[in-house]
Amino acid sequence: MCVGIWKKFEKFTEKRGGNVVDLGIGIIIGTAFTVMVQSFVKDILTPPLGLILNGANLENYFIIIRPGRSGNDTYSTPEEAQADGAVTENVGAFLNTIINFFLVCFTLFWIFYLLNVIHEAKKKKDDTDPCPWCQELVPKDAVKCKYCTSIINEKIPPQYKRDGTGTLIDLE
C-alpha cells in the first residue's frame, strides 16, 4: 500500500515537479517582496503622513463611543481605552489601513513601471542592428538608415572594407 502511494507520488513529482518547485519559489519570493514593500510603506512613507494629518501616530486617532470603567474621557491610545473597558471607534487605524493600501499600490506601480522601462530599453536595443555605413543603431527590418539614408539591406559593395573602427575604406 505505502509503496504504491510512494510510486504515485514519484510519478506526480516527475510530471509536475518543476512546476511545484517554481510555484514554491514564486510564493517564497512573493512573501519576501510583500514584507519588503509593507515595511517600506509602514516604516518610511506612513510616519510623515501621520505627522501631516494628525501631528502624531495616525493609529492613535480614535473616538470614544462609551467611556470605560474609570469614567475617563481622555486616553492616549485606543489600547489604553479598551483596557479600561471603553468602546472606541478606531478611525486612525482604519485610515492608516486605507493609506497603506494606496501607498503599497503606488509603490508597486513605480517598481513595475521602472522594471518595464528597463525591459523596454533592453528589448529596443535587441531589435536593432548597426548600420553598415554609419554604425548608428537602426531597426533590424529597416530598408534605409534614418541617419545616413543609405540602403541597409543591400550588401556592402566588395570594393569597400571595414577598418578596426567601423569606418569603410575604399579598396580601389
Secondary structure as GFF3:
##gff-version 3
##sequence-region A 1 172
A	DSSP	alpha_helix	2	39	.	.	.	ID=ss1
A	DSSP	pi_helix	40	45	.	.	.	ID=ss2
A	DSSP	alpha_helix	46	53	.	.	.	ID=ss3
A	DSSP	three_ten_helix	58	60	.	.	.	ID=ss4
A	DSSP	beta_strand	63	66	.	.	.	ID=ss5
A	DSSP	alpha_helix	78	83	.	.	.	ID=ss6
A	DSSP	beta_strand	87	89	.	.	.	ID=ss7
A	DSSP	alpha_helix	91	126	.	.	.	ID=ss8
A	DSSP	beta_strand	128	130	.	.	.	ID=ss9
A	DSSP	beta_strand	137	139	.	.	.	ID=ss10
A	DSSP	beta_strand	160	162	.	.	.	ID=ss11
A	DSSP	beta_strand	168	170	.	.	.	ID=ss12
###
